[in-house]
């Protein structure tokens, strides 16, 4: 059901400093900053030959990742994203097998302008999973 790894997301306290670290120290190609108010984050994508790293910074005090930074003041890995061909079919199959989809189960539009869903980390070895329609 799942396809290729789309990205690994890392929460950071300072997106500009983290962008400079990846760009200037690691020599990576880095996207422009994008504000995603519907998700409460600002993001930058580090482009890799076979995938991406998404750097996330809270956008406002009520950002869902602000609490993550309270527990992890230095930031850290937040989620991994896998591609699926049909997000609604994937959602239905997962729910039929007992997996919990976060929210009301309706896909939202993600940073790549494609439908996304998140799966409860307690169902996946403590890892928050994002599914993105390919």
Beta strands, then each sheet from edge to edge (+ up, - down):
strand 1: 5-11
strand 2: 29-30
strand 3: 34-36
strand 4: 41-47
strand 5: 52-58
strand 6: 76-84
strand 7: 108-109
strand 8: 115-119
strand 9: 128-133
sheet 1: 2+ 4- 5+ 1+ 6- 9- 8+ 7-
sheet 2: 2+ 4- 3+
end
